Amino acid sequence: MGEFMRLKPPSFAGSHDPLEAEDWIRTTEQKLEIVNCDGATKVALATHQLTGSALSWWEAFHAAKKGVVTWKEFEEAFRQHHVPKAVRDKKAEEFRNLTQGNMSMQEYIQKFTELSRYALSKVNSDDKKCENFIRGLTPKIKTLTYTCDYNNFSMLLNRVIKLEEGKKEEKSHLKRKFMEIKNQRQDRQFRQRSFGGQASRGPYGGPPRNTMTTPTRFGPAQSNAQTQQTTARDNGRACYTCGNPSHFMNSCPLCGKPTASTFSNSVNGPKLPTTTGNRPVASSQSVRQPQQSANKARVNHIDTRDAQRAPGVVLGEFLVNSVPATVLFDSGASHSFISASFAKKNKIFAAPLKNPLLTRTLGGGHHMLCGM
């Protein structure tokens, strides 16, 4: 008794958890093997550690037995009462279905060891134990075990623990890398907002993308008469009627009252037809009342480079019928014109003029306009 008590055997007062009863009988049996006593003495020493409801069970069992109880009889009766067969079968099924899931490797090893006592036929050799252990591992770790060398179950445990540590380090590295890239992107976006203005950027952080060209005014704003005088004087051109270089034909006093520049109503606000193309067509609003002879009109600028050098001219890109077009504002022109190719391409239909319009261009050419 003294030698057994020096080993500090555990006591057992009964429990609803069958694992505690199983742990107590196993631990007690190990310590009794150290004492090296016979079967009857084992029963006496083991029952000395029973208390509470467990002791009450033993007293009832011993009284009903009426005689010497061997260790095998005690062990079987103890397990039947404290670890029922239904519970053992349930634990055995739990072992067969055991998987690692979200458990750490250490937690999975502990759970595997606890449940394996209820399925001894599945773990009675190293090969069977390794096979059942690998079966429940996560897919990533399980795949890596196929390339590992291990001679027994202990070596396998060491391998899978190291594999899990390596996976954790890899995941941590990828997370740090992701955060670095995220911070760099946020810093770049902050700098763009702070110093990049309101220009929209192209995809994948490309260069700024302009959505509308800002109209550019060439030269200071001048009145119509001043503009015509300056343009005629600078370009070395004169009025086609009287030859005076101080004005154009539409302002010539010999031709009567000058005709005001008229812009087409086919566009709203700044949306003015484009001058792209070679053959201009007069706007329907610019047609005068029917006369016996063709009306006369003048186009001062039909070349973009020439228009940019002229004062009092505005050149820019606007929407004409919701279509981007290059538009030139020239206060010296007598009418508003739109290129025939642009009108045809964008389905701007023309109507016949009651009286043809004879248009003289800058180079001295003439165009007979019969419709808009």
C-alpha positions as CSV (number, residue, x, y, z in Angstrom):
1,M,0.0,0.0,0.0
2,G,2.8,2.5,1.0
3,E,4.7,1.9,-2.3
4,F,1.5,2.3,-4.3
5,M,0.6,5.6,-2.6
6,R,4.1,7.0,-3.2
7,L,3.2,6.8,-6.9
8,K,0.3,9.3,-6.2
9,P,-2.4,7.4,-7.9
10,P,-5.5,9.4,-9.0
11,S,-8.9,9.1,-7.3
12,F,-12.2,8.8,-9.1
13,A,-15.6,10.0,-7.8
14,G,-17.6,9.3,-11.0
15,S,-18.2,11.5,-14.0
16,H,-20.6,12.0,-16.9
17,D,-17.6,12.1,-19.2
18,P,-16.6,8.5,-20.2
19,L,-13.1,9.7,-21.1
20,E,-12.4,10.6,-17.4
21,A,-13.4,7.1,-16.3
22,E,-11.3,5.6,-19.1
23,D,-8.3,7.7,-18.1
24,W,-8.6,6.7,-14.5
25,I,-8.7,2.9,-15.1
26,R,-5.7,3.2,-17.5
27,T,-3.6,5.3,-15.2
28,T,-4.3,3.1,-12.2
29,E,-3.4,0.0,-14.1
30,Q,-0.1,1.4,-15.1
31,K,0.8,2.3,-11.5
32,L,-0.3,-1.2,-10.3
33,E,2.1,-2.8,-12.8
34,I,4.9,-0.9,-11.2
35,V,4.0,-2.2,-7.7
36,N,4.0,-5.7,-9.2
37,C,1.2,-7.2,-7.1
38,D,-1.3,-10.0,-7.8
39,G,-4.9,-9.7,-9.1
40,A,-6.7,-9.6,-5.8
41,T,-4.3,-7.0,-4.4
42,K,-4.7,-4.8,-7.5
43,V,-8.5,-4.7,-7.0
44,A,-8.0,-3.7,-3.3
45,L,-5.6,-0.9,-4.1
46,A,-7.6,0.4,-7.1
47,T,-10.9,0.4,-5.1
48,H,-9.1,2.3,-2.3
49,Q,-9.0,5.3,-4.7
50,L,-12.8,5.3,-5.5
51,T,-14.9,8.0,-3.9
52,G,-18.5,9.4,-4.1
53,S,-20.8,7.7,-6.6
54,A,-18.0,5.5,-7.9
55,L,-17.4,4.0,-4.4
56,S,-21.2,3.4,-4.0
57,W,-21.2,1.5,-7.3
58,W,-18.2,-0.7,-6.1
59,E,-19.8,-1.5,-2.8
60,A,-23.0,-2.6,-4.6
61,F,-21.1,-4.7,-7.1
62,H,-18.9,-6.4,-4.5
63,A,-21.8,-7.3,-2.3
64,A,-23.6,-8.9,-5.3
65,K,-20.5,-10.8,-6.4
66,K,-20.0,-12.6,-3.1
67,G,-16.4,-13.7,-3.3
68,V,-13.0,-12.7,-4.6
69,V,-13.1,-10.3,-7.6
70,T,-10.2,-10.6,-10.1
71,W,-8.7,-7.6,-11.8
72,K,-10.2,-8.7,-15.2
73,E,-13.7,-8.9,-13.6
74,F,-13.3,-5.5,-12.0
75,E,-12.0,-3.9,-15.2
76,E,-14.9,-5.2,-17.3
77,A,-17.5,-4.3,-14.7
78,F,-16.0,-0.8,-14.3
79,R,-16.0,-0.1,-18.0
80,Q,-19.5,-1.4,-18.5
81,H,-20.9,0.9,-15.8
82,H,-18.9,4.1,-16.3
83,V,-18.1,3.7,-20.1
84,P,-21.2,2.0,-21.6
85,K,-21.0,0.1,-24.9
86,A,-23.2,2.6,-26.7
87,V,-20.8,5.4,-25.7
88,R,-17.8,3.3,-26.8
89,D,-19.4,2.6,-30.2
90,K,-20.2,6.3,-30.6
91,K,-16.6,7.2,-29.9
92,A,-15.4,4.6,-32.3
93,E,-17.5,6.1,-35.1
94,E,-16.2,9.5,-34.2
95,F,-12.7,8.2,-34.6
96,R,-13.5,6.8,-38.0
97,N,-14.9,10.2,-39.2
98,L,-12.2,12.3,-37.6
99,T,-10.8,15.1,-39.8
100,Q,-8.5,18.0,-38.9
101,G,-10.8,20.7,-40.2
102,N,-10.0,24.0,-38.5
103,M,-8.0,22.3,-35.7
104,S,-4.3,23.0,-35.3
105,M,-1.9,20.1,-35.8
106,Q,-1.4,19.7,-32.1
107,E,-5.1,19.7,-31.4
108,Y,-5.7,17.1,-34.1
109,I,-3.0,14.8,-32.7
110,Q,-4.5,15.1,-29.2
111,K,-8.0,14.3,-30.5
112,F,-6.7,11.4,-32.6
113,T,-5.0,9.9,-29.6
114,E,-8.0,10.3,-27.3
115,L,-10.4,8.6,-29.7
116,S,-8.0,5.8,-30.9
117,R,-8.6,3.9,-27.6
118,Y,-12.1,3.2,-28.8
119,A,-10.9,1.7,-32.1
120,L,-7.9,-0.4,-31.1
121,S,-8.2,-2.5,-34.2
122,K,-7.5,0.6,-36.3
123,V,-4.3,1.5,-34.5
124,N,-2.8,-1.8,-33.4
125,S,0.2,-1.2,-35.8
126,D,2.3,1.8,-37.0
127,D,1.1,1.3,-40.5
128,K,-2.6,1.4,-39.6
129,K,-2.0,4.3,-37.2
130,C,-0.2,6.3,-39.9
131,E,-2.8,5.5,-42.5
132,N,-5.8,6.6,-40.3
133,F,-3.9,9.7,-39.2
134,I,-3.1,10.9,-42.7
135,R,-6.7,10.2,-43.8
136,G,-8.0,13.0,-41.6
137,L,-5.4,15.7,-42.5
138,T,-6.3,18.8,-44.4
139,P,-5.8,18.4,-48.2
140,K,-2.8,20.7,-48.4
141,I,-0.9,18.9,-45.6
142,K,-2.0,15.5,-46.8
143,T,-0.6,16.1,-50.3
144,L,2.8,17.1,-48.8
145,T,3.0,13.9,-46.7
146,Y,3.1,11.8,-49.9
147,T,6.7,13.1,-50.5
148,C,7.8,12.7,-46.9
149,D,9.9,9.9,-45.6
150,Y,8.9,8.4,-42.2
151,N,9.5,5.0,-40.7
152,N,7.0,5.1,-37.8
153,F,4.1,7.1,-36.4
154,S,6.4,9.4,-34.3
155,M,8.4,10.4,-37.4
156,L,5.2,11.2,-39.2
157,L,4.0,13.5,-36.4
158,N,7.3,15.4,-36.6
159,R,7.0,15.8,-40.3
160,V,3.4,17.1,-40.3
161,I,4.2,19.6,-37.5
162,K,7.0,21.0,-39.5
163,L,4.8,21.1,-42.7
164,E,2.2,23.1,-40.8
165,E,4.8,25.6,-39.5
166,G,6.1,26.1,-43.1
167,K,2.5,26.7,-44.4
168,K,2.0,29.3,-41.6
169,E,5.2,31.1,-42.6
170,E,4.2,31.1,-46.3
171,K,0.8,32.5,-45.5
172,S,2.3,35.2,-43.3
173,H,4.8,36.2,-46.0
174,L,2.0,36.5,-48.6
175,K,-0.1,38.6,-46.2
176,R,2.8,41.0,-45.7
177,K,3.4,41.2,-49.4
178,F,-0.3,41.9,-50.0
179,M,-0.3,44.7,-47.4
180,E,2.9,46.3,-48.9
181,I,1.3,46.3,-52.4
182,K,-2.0,47.7,-50.9
183,N,-0.1,50.5,-49.1
184,Q,1.9,51.4,-52.2
185,R,-1.4,51.6,-54.2
186,Q,-3.0,53.8,-51.6
187,D,0.1,56.1,-51.4
188,R,0.1,56.5,-55.2
189,Q,-3.7,57.3,-55.3
190,F,-3.1,59.9,-52.5
191,R,-0.3,61.5,-54.5
192,Q,-2.5,61.6,-57.6
193,R,-5.4,63.2,-55.7
194,S,-3.0,65.7,-54.1
195,F,-0.9,66.7,-57.1
196,G,-2.6,65.2,-60.1
197,G,-5.5,67.7,-60.3
198,Q,-8.9,66.6,-61.6
199,A,-7.7,64.9,-64.8
200,S,-9.1,61.4,-65.1
201,R,-6.5,58.7,-65.4
202,G,-6.5,55.9,-67.9
203,P,-6.8,52.2,-66.9
204,Y,-4.1,50.7,-64.7
205,G,-2.8,54.0,-63.6
206,G,-2.0,55.2,-67.1
207,P,-1.6,58.9,-68.2
208,P,-4.4,61.4,-67.8
209,R,-7.2,61.1,-70.3
210,N,-9.0,64.3,-71.5
211,T,-12.7,64.0,-72.3
212,M,-13.2,67.3,-74.0
213,T,-10.8,69.7,-75.7
214,T,-11.0,73.2,-74.3
215,P,-11.7,75.9,-77.0
216,T,-8.7,78.0,-77.6
217,R,-9.0,81.7,-78.5
218,F,-6.2,83.1,-80.7
219,G,-5.5,86.7,-80.3
220,P,-7.4,89.4,-78.4
221,A,-11.1,89.9,-78.7
222,Q,-12.0,92.5,-81.3
223,S,-15.1,93.9,-82.9
224,N,-16.3,92.6,-86.3
225,A,-15.0,95.6,-88.2
226,Q,-11.7,95.7,-86.4
227,T,-11.2,92.0,-87.0
228,Q,-11.9,92.3,-90.7
229,Q,-9.6,95.2,-91.1
230,T,-6.8,93.5,-89.2
231,T,-7.3,90.2,-91.1
232,A,-7.4,91.9,-94.5
233,R,-4.3,94.0,-93.7
234,D,-2.3,91.2,-92.2
235,N,-3.0,88.8,-95.0
236,G,-2.5,91.3,-97.8
237,R,-6.1,90.8,-99.0
238,A,-8.7,93.4,-100.1
239,C,-12.4,93.8,-100.5
240,Y,-13.6,91.9,-103.6
241,T,-16.0,94.8,-104.5
242,C,-14.0,98.0,-104.1
243,G,-10.4,96.7,-103.5
244,N,-10.0,98.4,-100.2
245,P,-7.7,96.3,-97.9
246,S,-9.4,97.7,-94.7
247,H,-12.5,95.5,-94.9
248,F,-14.1,92.5,-96.6
249,M,-16.9,92.5,-99.1
250,N,-19.7,91.9,-96.6
251,S,-18.7,95.2,-94.9
252,C,-18.2,97.2,-98.1
253,P,-20.3,100.4,-98.1
254,L,-20.8,100.0,-101.8
255,C,-22.8,96.8,-101.3
256,G,-25.3,98.4,-98.9
257,K,-25.9,97.3,-95.4
258,P,-23.6,94.4,-94.3
259,T,-25.1,91.1,-93.6
260,A,-24.6,89.9,-90.0
261,S,-23.0,86.6,-89.3
262,T,-25.6,84.0,-88.7
263,F,-25.0,80.7,-87.0
264,S,-27.1,77.6,-87.7
265,N,-29.8,76.6,-85.2
266,S,-29.1,73.0,-85.9
267,V,-27.0,72.9,-82.8
268,N,-27.8,74.0,-79.2
269,G,-25.5,76.5,-77.4
270,P,-21.9,75.9,-78.3
271,K,-22.6,72.8,-80.4
272,L,-21.7,74.1,-83.8
273,P,-21.2,72.0,-87.0
274,T,-17.7,70.9,-87.9
275,T,-15.7,72.4,-90.8
276,T,-14.0,69.0,-91.5
277,G,-14.2,68.2,-95.2
278,N,-13.6,70.1,-98.4
279,R,-17.1,71.1,-99.7
280,P,-19.1,73.5,-97.4
281,V,-22.9,73.5,-97.3
282,A,-24.9,76.5,-96.2
283,S,-27.1,76.3,-93.2
284,S,-30.9,76.5,-93.9
285,Q,-31.1,79.5,-91.5
286,S,-28.7,81.5,-93.6
287,V,-30.8,81.4,-96.8
288,R,-32.1,84.8,-97.7
289,Q,-35.4,85.6,-99.3
290,P,-35.8,84.4,-102.9
291,Q,-34.3,86.7,-105.5
292,Q,-33.9,86.8,-109.2
293,S,-30.1,85.9,-109.0
294,A,-28.0,83.7,-106.7
295,N,-27.1,85.1,-103.3
296,K,-23.5,85.8,-102.5
297,A,-21.6,84.5,-99.5
298,R,-18.0,84.4,-98.3
299,V,-15.9,81.9,-96.3
300,N,-12.8,83.6,-94.8
301,H,-11.1,80.5,-93.3
302,I,-11.3,76.9,-94.5
303,D,-7.8,75.9,-93.4
304,T,-7.1,75.2,-89.7
305,R,-3.5,76.4,-89.8
306,D,-4.6,79.6,-91.5
307,A,-7.4,80.1,-89.0
308,Q,-5.1,79.7,-86.0
309,R,-3.0,82.6,-87.1
310,A,-5.9,84.9,-87.6
311,P,-7.1,87.2,-84.7
312,G,-10.7,87.1,-83.5
313,V,-11.0,83.3,-84.3
314,V,-12.0,80.6,-81.8
315,L,-11.2,77.0,-82.7
316,G,-12.3,74.0,-80.5
317,E,-14.1,70.7,-80.2
318,F,-17.8,70.7,-79.4
319,L,-20.8,68.4,-79.6
320,V,-22.9,68.7,-82.8
321,N,-26.0,66.5,-82.5
322,S,-24.2,64.7,-79.7
323,V,-21.2,64.0,-82.0
324,P,-17.7,65.5,-81.3
325,A,-16.7,67.9,-84.1
326,T,-14.1,70.5,-84.7
327,V,-15.8,73.9,-84.8
328,L,-14.4,77.2,-86.0
329,F,-16.0,80.5,-84.9
330,D,-15.1,83.3,-87.5
331,S,-16.8,86.6,-87.1
332,G,-15.8,87.6,-90.6
333,A,-17.8,84.9,-92.4
334,S,-21.1,85.9,-93.8
335,H,-22.8,82.5,-93.2
336,S,-22.5,79.3,-91.1
337,F,-21.3,76.3,-93.0
338,I,-21.0,72.5,-92.3
339,S,-19.0,70.0,-94.3
340,A,-21.0,67.7,-96.6
341,S,-19.1,64.6,-95.4
342,F,-19.9,65.3,-91.8
343,A,-23.6,65.9,-92.5
344,K,-23.8,62.7,-94.5
345,K,-21.9,60.7,-92.0
346,N,-24.1,61.8,-89.1
347,K,-27.4,61.8,-91.0
348,I,-28.0,65.5,-91.0
349,F,-30.4,65.8,-93.9
350,A,-30.3,68.7,-96.3
351,A,-33.2,70.5,-98.0
352,P,-33.1,72.3,-101.4
353,L,-32.6,76.1,-101.4
354,K,-35.3,78.1,-103.1
355,N,-32.5,80.3,-104.6
356,P,-28.9,79.0,-105.0
357,L,-26.2,80.5,-102.9
358,L,-22.9,81.4,-104.6
359,T,-20.0,81.2,-102.1
360,R,-16.5,82.6,-102.7
361,T,-13.7,81.0,-100.7
362,L,-10.4,82.5,-99.7
363,G,-8.4,81.1,-102.6
364,G,-10.7,82.7,-105.1
365,G,-12.7,79.6,-105.9
366,H,-16.5,79.6,-106.2
367,H,-19.1,77.0,-105.0
368,M,-22.7,77.0,-106.0
369,L,-24.7,75.8,-103.0
370,C,-28.1,74.4,-103.9
371,G,-29.3,72.8,-100.7
372,M,-29.1,72.4,-96.9
